[in-house]
Amino acid sequence: MREVPHPSGQSSNQASGQPSGQRRHPVATHPLANADIEQHLESAVAALRVLQKSDGHWCGELEGDSILQSEYLLMKWILGQESQPLADGRPPQTLVRIAAYLRSQQREDGGWGQYPGSAADISASVKAYFCLKLFGDSPDAPHMKKARALIRHLGGAEKCNSFTNFYLAALGQISWNAVPAIPPEIAYLPKWFYFHLDKVSAWSRTMILPLAIVASRRPTRELPAPLGIGELFVDHDARHVLKPTNAAPESWKKFFLRTDRVLKWLHERGGTPWRQQAIQRAFEWIEARATEGGVGAIFPPMVYWQIVLHALGYERTHPLVVRAERELDALFVQIGAGNDAPIRLQPCFSPVWDTGIALYALADCGFDGRDGAAARAARWLRAKECRNGGDWQANLDAPVAPSGWFFEYANEHYPDCDDTAMVAMALARVGGSENLAAAQRGARWLLAMQNSDGGWAAFDRTQDRPILEYVPFADHNAMQDPSCPDITGRVLECLATLGHRVGHPAVDDAIAFIRARQEPEGCFFGRWGVNYIYGTWQAVIGPIRCGVSRDSEWIARAGRWMKSIQKPDGSFGESADTYENPALKGQGPSTASQTAWAAMVLQEIYGADDPDLRRAILWLCRTQLDRAAANDPISNPDGDPAGSWRETEFTGTGFPRVFYLRYHLYRLYFPTMAIGRYLAAVGRGEQGRKLLELGEREALGL
C-alpha cells in the first residue's frame, strides 16, 4: 500500500511551536481517537461519492440572494411575458412560485438583504416590493407596509443602484435621465483609451454592452398607476435625475455627471453618426459570447440579453430568444416537492469549480487515479479544458497556447485563473500522464496571466485602474478585476504542486505581492470568499509550499491571527459583515467551511501535532451529520447526505459589499479536505487503509 505524504511536507512528529505572546484557548479534551476520526472521514468521503454525477462531475447548488428572483420577475414584465407560459411550456403559475419564494425571503424588519443576517439592502428591497405588488400583493398588506416603511427610512427608491434603475426605467417608474448613459459607441474606442473594454473586468464587459444597447433603445413599458411604486420615493424630483451611488470622490462625481449630461444631449439628437453601426457591433460581440450556457454563463448578462433581443424587435419564436430563455430557466431550483413548491434561481452553475475542489479533496484523502471516482472526475475535467482563444488574449505580453478552465458547464471565452489553478493541481495530484500533461498546460497558461504587480486576477491579465470604479454604472463594486491575494496564493499552491519553488521569478514576484497586502493583524483580505479566514487560508499555503519558511515573521503573524480568532469549542466563523466593517475580522457564526480553511492554515504553519488544529478537527467531527440528523428534515432541510455538514451561512463572495454566495458543497468537500490532510499527517490506521483499498478495487471493477 502506498504511503500518503503530509501535504505540507512536514512530518507528523515535528513540534508545533507556540509563538510567544500568543493567546491560547484551553485545549478541550475529547474521547475521539484517530481511528474515530477516520470513521468520520470515511463518512464524509461516502457522502461526496453519493453526490457525484454518473459522468464523474459534481455540481452543488449555488445560492444567491433575493435579487435573482426579483430581477427575473421584473424582466418578465418588461418583456410582457408575465401571463404567458415559459419557453419550455411551463405555465405562468411558475412565476407565482418564484414570487412565493421571494416573499419568504423578507426579513423581520420588512426588507430584503444580501445574505442571512445582513442589514437590509435598499435596492434589493425596492425590487422585491415592486415584484410582489406586480404579482398581486396589496400595498396595504402588513408585510408590504413594513417593507415600504423600511425603504422610505433608508432614503427611498431614489437611492437604488444603477443596475436596479435600468429595471425601474424600463417599467416606467423613473426617467431614463436617472439612468447612467452607456453609449454603444464604446465598442469603437481605441485600445489606448483609458476606458476600453479590455481594461474592465470580464463580467463587466458582458453586462456593459447589453446595457449600452438597452440604454440607447430605451425600451419602456408603461404600467397602470396602481401597479407603480411612487409610494417608495421620498423625493419625486430625484426620479428624473442621475445621482451616482458609488463612493467616488466629489471631483470625479462632477466629472462623470457632466460627461453623462453630454452623452444624453447627444442621445436626444440621435447619437453619433455611427450609432447604428455601434449597436450592431455591440450586438455581434454579445452574440459571439452567447454560446451554449448563456452570455457569460452568468445571470445578469443572460437577463440583459433577453431585454436586448426584445428591444431590437426579435420575436419570441426566434432561435436566439428561444435559446436565451432556455438557458436562463435552467437556473431554476425547486424548493420542496409538489407542483406549487416555491422556486428560486441560481446565479450560474459551478460544476468545474465543484469538481476541481472535490477531486483535490479526494487527493488529500489519499486517493489517486486508481480510484474510480477520482478517475471519472479527472476525465470529465480534462474534457472541459479550454483549447481555443478568448478575451484573455487581448492583454498578454506574449502569446501562450490556449488552456485553462472555466467555472460553469460551458464558457470557453472565459477561463479563469482560480478554476485553472484548482483543476490543474487536482489533476496533478491524482497522477497519470494525461492528467499531468493537462495540468502542465494549465500552469503555463497561468504563468502567462501573471500581472505586472506579481499577482493574479480572476479572468484577465490586468492593471489596477481605480478611476474605473468611479463611473456612474460601476456601483456593483467590481468594474475591474485587479490582482488579489487569495487567487495569487492558490496559483502559487498550484505552481508548487508542479515543481516551482522560491527562486523562480514568477514565484518570487507573487510572494512579494502577497506580503505587501498583509493586514496589520496578520490576516489577508478575501476577494472571493468570506473573508479574512478565506483570504489568509489562500495567501499563506501557496507560499509555504513554494518554500517560504513557516518561521518567517509574516507567516508567523498570519498563524497568530488565525489562532487568536479560534472559538473555545475549536471552531471558526466569520460573517460577510466584515466587508462593511473590517473591525469585525474573524467574527461570525461557526461554519464547517471556514473551520476547515482555518484548520488547514494551522496544519500548514504549525504541523499536525498542534493542539488547536486538533480542536478544529474534533469540532468538525462533532458537528458532522449522522444518519439520524441527515434524515431529519428540520435539522437538515437541504437534504444533505449523512457525512456532510449543516451550513446556512453565505461563505462565498461574488462582488464584495454587493453580492454573496452560498456554495452548497463548501460544507462537505472542504471539511473532507481538512480531515484528510490531518489524518494523512498523523498516520492512517486499519480503517484508513481499508478506505483506500475500496477505492482501488472500484477502479479495477472488483
C-alpha positions, -999 to +999 in steps of 0.1 A: +000+000+000+013+034-009+022+060+017+003+092+019+027+122+024+019+151+047+006+178+022+029+204+037+059+182+036+062+184+074+064+151+093+038+144+119+063+144+148+075+180+142+068+202+171+041+227+165+059+256+183+037+281+201+047+317+192+055+338+222+027+361+233+001+340+215-034+340+231-044+304+237-078+288+245-078+259+268-074+227+249-107+208+252-104+171+259-124+148+236-127+110+236-122+108+198-091+088+188-076+089+154-095+057+145-127+075+153-117+105+131-110+080+103-146+068+106-158+105+102-136+109+072-150+076+057-185+090+062-175+123+045-159+106+015-190+084+012-212+115+011-190+130-015-193+099-037-230+098-033-233+133-048-210+126-078-228+126-111-226+095-133-202+111-158-178+120-130-186+156-121-200+174-091-223+204-091-239+217-059-264+244-058-250+279-060-274+301-039-276+339-041-299+365-026-334+378-035-323+399-065-321+367-086-359+362-081-369+398-083-348+407-114-361+376-133-397+386-125-391+422-135-376+410-167-407+390-175-428+422-170-405+442-192-409+416-219-447+414-214-445+377-206-459+378-170-490+359-180-475+338-208-462+302-205-424+298-202-404+288-232-405+251-222-443+252-218-444+256-180-475+277-170-474+313-159-480+299-124-443+292-123-437+330-119-461+330-089-440+302-074-409+324-078-427+353-062-436+330-033-400+322-026-392+359-029-419+367-004-404+341+020-370+359+019-384+391+035-367+399+068-383+406+101-375+443+096-395+443+064-366+444+040-345+421+019-308+416+023-277+402+006-271+372+030-286+358+062-280+383+090-271+412+067-286+447+070-315+454+047-304+464+012-323+493-004-321+481-040-330+445-031-359+457-010-373+480-037-371+453-064-388+427-041-416+451-031-422+460-067-424+424-078-448+414-050-470+443-059-470+433-096-480+398-086-509+409-066-498+417-030-518+446-017-498+476-007-520+477+024-509+442+035-489+442+067-457+428+051-459+454+023-465+483+048-435+471+067-413+469+036-425+504+024-417+520+058-382+505+058-375+516+022-385+551+029-365+551+061-334+541+041-339+571+018-365+559-007-363+542-040-343+571-054-313+556-035-313+524-057-281+514-075-277+519-113-285+483-122-318+485-104-326+518-121-324+501-155-353+479-145-373+508-130-368+529-161-379+500-184-411+498-164-418+535-164-411+542-127-382+566-133-370+586-162-342+573-184-324+605-174-319+589-140-301+560-156-264+563-164-257+568-201-237+539-217-232+548-253-228+517-276-200+537-293-177+524-266-174+493-288-153+515-311-130+530-285-093+526-293-071+504-272-051+534-258-083+549-243-085+546-205-120+533-206-115+504-231-135+472-228-102+452-224-095+472-193-126+464-174-135+431-158-148+402-179-181+402-161-185+440-166-179+436-203-207+411-206-230+435-187-219+468-202-225+461-239-261+447-234-269+477-212-254+500-238-280+488-263-308+489-238-298+525-227-297+536-264-331+519-273-348+527-240-375+500-241-402+512-218-434+496-207-458+520-191-477+503-162-511+513-149-507+537-120-519+513-093-491+489-102-464+516-099-442+522-068-444+560-065-451+555-028-415+543-023-399+576-034-392+603-008-380+629-033-400+626-065-378+650-084-350+625-080-369+601-103-357+622-132-321+629-122-290+608-122-274+606-088-242+584-086-245+559-057-208+548-056-181+561-034-163+583-060-145+614-048-166+645-053-144+658-082-148+626-101-186+626-095-189+660-110-167+650-140-188+619-147-221+638-142-210+664-168-200+636-191-233+619-186-252+651-195-232+654-227-239+618-237-276+623-230-277+655-250-261+636-278-286+607-274-315+632-278-301+641-312-297+605-324-263+598-311-232+599-332-233+592-369-220+557-360-248+549-335-265+522-355-232+506-366-221+507-329-253+489-318-247+463-345-211+459-334-221+455-298-248+431-307-224+409-327-199+410-297-226+397-274-240+371-298-205+357-302-203+351-265-239+338-263-225+303-266-243+273-250-246+282-214-257+318-220-239+352-223-210+350-199-228+320-184-240+342-155-273+356-145-270+394-152-259+394-188-283+365-195-312+386-183-300+417-202-295+397-234-333+389-234-341+426-229-317+435-258-334+410-281-368+424-271-357+460-276-344+451-311-376+435-322-368+398-321-399+377-318-401+351-290-400+323-316-366+334-329-339+308-322-318+333-303-347+342-280-357+305-275-322+295-265-317+326-242-349+317-224-340+280-221-305+288-207-318+312-181-347+290-170-322+261-165-311+280-134-344+273-116-342+253-083-375+239-068-376+241-031-396+211-018-420+188-036-452+194-054-464+214-084-468+246-063-435+244-045-415+277-044-387+282-069-355+302-066-328+309-092-291+303-092-267+330-105-250+303-126-238+267-123-205+258-106-196+223-119-159+228-128-152+246-096-170+219-075-154+191-094-119+205-091-122+210-053-139+176-048-111+159-067-085+178-047-102+167-015-101+131-026-064+135-033-059+149+002-077+118+015-051+096-003-070+087-035-053+088-069-061+078-104-067+042-093-098+053-075-129+051-097-145+084-085-112+103-089-106+088-124-140+097-136-137+133-122-103+137-139-116+125-172-146+149-170-123+179-161-098+171-189-127+174-214-135+209-201-101+224-208-102+255-230-082+249-261-094+279-281-087+316-276-109+340-256-110+376-243-080+368-221-056+370-251-061+408-255-038+418-227-010+393-229+026+404-233+034+373-253+012+346-268+006+313-250-011+282-261-048+283-250-056+263-219-073+269-186-107+260-171-139+280-167-163+278-138-196+267-154-206+239-178-198+259-209-180+293-210-149+288-232-144+325-239-137+330-201-114+305-184-103+319-151-071+317-130-089+304-099-105+275-115-074+267-136-052+266-105-076+244-086-082+220-115-045+218-126-033+209-091-061+184-086-052+167-118-015+167-109-022+152-075-042+123-088-015+115-113-014+098-147+003+111-179-029+127-194-037+144-161-002+157-157+000+170-193-032+189-189-020+203-155+012+215-170-006+232-199-027+250-173+003+261-153+020+275-185-012+295-192-013+307-156+023+320-158+014+340-189-016+355-170+005+369-141+001+407-137+030+431-137+024+437-099+032+400-093-003+389-085-031+372-104-066+384-112-096+363-120-101+365-157-075+387-174-040+400-172-048+434-158-036+466-141-054+484-112-072+514-126-091+529-097-108+556-118-129+529-135-147+523-102-159+559-103-181+558-134-218+560-126-226+525-136-198+510-115-217+506-083-215+468-084-181+475-068-163+453-093-158+473-125-123+460-128-105+427-119-072+436-102-048+411-086-059+397-053-040+378-026-064+348-025-061+339-062-024+346-061-019+322-032-039+295-049-019+299-081+013+295-060-001+263-045-007+250-080+028+260-092+043+243-062+024+211-070+041+212-104+076+218-090+080+256-090+098+270-059+112+301-044+139+314-068+116+312-099+109+349-109+071+344-111+070+328-077+092+355-060+071+383-075+039+366-064+052+362-028+062+398-027+027+408-039+011+388-012+034+401+016+027+436+006-010+431+012-010+416+046-032+434+071-017+448+103-032+419+123-015+394+101-045+382+080-054+388+043-085+401+026-106+375+009-119+387-025-137+355-035-146+340-001-157+353+033-134+369+042-102+372+062-103+335+071-106+326+034-080+352+023-055+340+049-060+303+040-053+310+004-025+336+009-002+315+032-004+279+020+009+286-015+040+305-004+048+279+022+046+251-003+068+271-027+095+272+000+088+301+023+098+292+058+070+286+083+091+306+108+091+337+086+078+367+105+049+373+082+038+337+082+040+336+120+018+367+122-008+350+100-007+320+122-011+340+154-041+359+139-057+326+130-053+312+165-065+344+180-099+341+164-105+304+172-135+298+194-133+279+227-151+249+211-124+247+184-145+262+155-141+293+134-166+316+117-167+349+100-196+370+087-197+389+054-204+419+077-166+422+077-167+437+042-186+466+056-168+467+089-133+453+089-131+457+126-152+425+128-124+404+112-127+368+121-160+372+139-193+354+130-212+322+133-192+290+132-193+272+099-178+239+086-162+255+056-144+283+075-133+259+102-118+237+076-100+266+060-086+277+093-076+241+102-056+238+070-038+270+078-029+258+113-016+225+100+005+242+073+021+266+098+023+246+130+022+209+119-002+181+127+007+180+164-008+214+170-035+212+197-055+240+182-056+221+149-069+190+166-096+211+184-108+223+150-108+188+135-127+175+165-153+202+161-158+191+125-163+156+137-187+165+164-209+186+140-210+162+111-244+149+102-250+113+113-277+092+097-304+103+121-296+140+116-295+136+079-330+120+079-344+148+100-360+174+077-359+200+104-322+198+112-314+190+075-338+209+053-314+208+023-314+170+023-276+166+027-264+130+030-251+116+062-214+125+064-220+161+053-224+192+075-252+218+080-243+253+069-268+280+062-243+309+061-230+325+028-192+319+028-187+327-009-182+362-023-193+374-057-190+412-055-178+425-021-205+446-004-229+438-032-235+401-039-226+370-018-229+333-024-238+301-006-220+272-023-239+241-011-209+218-014-185+240+006-198+224+037-187+190+025-156+190+004-136+215+025-141+196+058-133+164+039-101+180+027-091+193+061-097+160+079-080+141+051-049+163+054-048+158+091-051+121+090-025+119+062-001+137+085-007+118+118-010+084+101-038+062+088-049+032+107-065+000+095-098+018+088-080+043+066-062+016+047-094-002+040-109+031+027-081+035+002-083-002-009-120+002-016-112+030-040-086+009-058-110-021-060-137+001-075-113+014-102-104-021-111-141-031-113-138-056-085 
